[in-house]
């Protein structure tokens, strides 16, 4: 018998062994699954792990279509002042539960691991679903447990407790990267520092970022060609909360970039922001308007197309931004307009939008669009760019616009149940056959 025949016989035997398992009747426990509440999990929070939740919450029936669910669970999150996570989980009743809506908010400290965050999410979902199952046939099969706090355990956050850091949080990071082959190599380093102190009334953020990269190419004639890039940026932000809709701020920025012909650029100015919805609803929806006046001081590496080596200019900018996370999906976008006050013809318009839309059952549409209209490239170097500078993007070029876009569509059909987790042959080892 040849190898191919032996291989074919082995495959047939393998499928023959599996056939009886498929023909068996479903387990008795499966016949009671209709007693369990059907939930549609819309998880967009830090800590989302669909497989983990489906495995742990076996008393819920997960479906992939919200129109077939009795409860829509919408989980979102945002960063807290200390670098942790504030988890917001909304329970939206559907069908016979349409009158029931609830929201639970929980905080996760920055020291929490991903496992701890997903277990927090599991606990919050369990708590929130209690009101939906309290008067159902499932209730007698559920038990509520209580874990008493450890003796001497501190209160959550810093309420009533002393804090030697006075709510200041610091973060230092850095990394280095290198890659190469016989004819080319690349290496880069970057680092950052961040200090922040955030309370309900005041917000202070200080940041510093720097980067350096170097590339080497061996050309066809054997000559080596090297390129270098470096830059840094920093910002200081001070914000005073006035009420649930208004905030006042002061912003200061500084940056340097070889590519942008900027040896040192600074901007400082006040700003005011208004949120159409209360800030407390920011994880679900926001519509903000922010206006800022400022003074820019620019020092260039090389003389510009306007024969300048340095200049100081007043400017102003308006930002309109909105985002919403709803049962049908999510949408977000922004429009930024900036202009030099002493030269109204020098301005910039920047717009972007992203949508994730659940059109009908199983059909989802996602797209991102962005467009920038440039009329303020006062920093461009005088003279023409060389081919090397153009191909290697070593120099900012004159342009009137910039755009990007992407679109994606997906359609899912078949069984609506998503309770089973099977991790076998999940990881992609890559390159096995090629």
Buried (B, 14 or more C-beta within 10 A) or exposed (E): EEEEEEEEEEEEEEEEEEEEEEEEEEEEEEEEEEEBBBBBBBBEBBBBBEBBBBBBBEBBBBBBBBBBBBBBBBBBBEEBBBBBBBBBBBBBBBEEBEEBEBBBEBBBBEEBEEEEBBBBBBEBBBBBBEBBBEEBEBEEEEEEEEEEEEEEEEEEBEEEEEEEEEBBBEEEEEEEEEEEEEEEBBBBBBBBBBBBBBEEEEBBBBBBBBBBBBBBBBEEEEEEEEBEBBBBBBBBBBBEBEEEBEBEBBBBBBBBBBEBBBBBBBBBBEBBBEBEBEBEBBBBBBEBBBBBBBEBBBBBBEEBBEEBEEBEBBBBBEBBBBBBBBBBBBBBBBBBBBBBEEBEEBBBBBBBBBBBBBEEBBEBBBBBBBBBBBBBBBBBBEEEBEEEBEEBEBBBEEEEEEEEEEEEEEEEEEEBBBBEEEEEEEEEEEEEEE
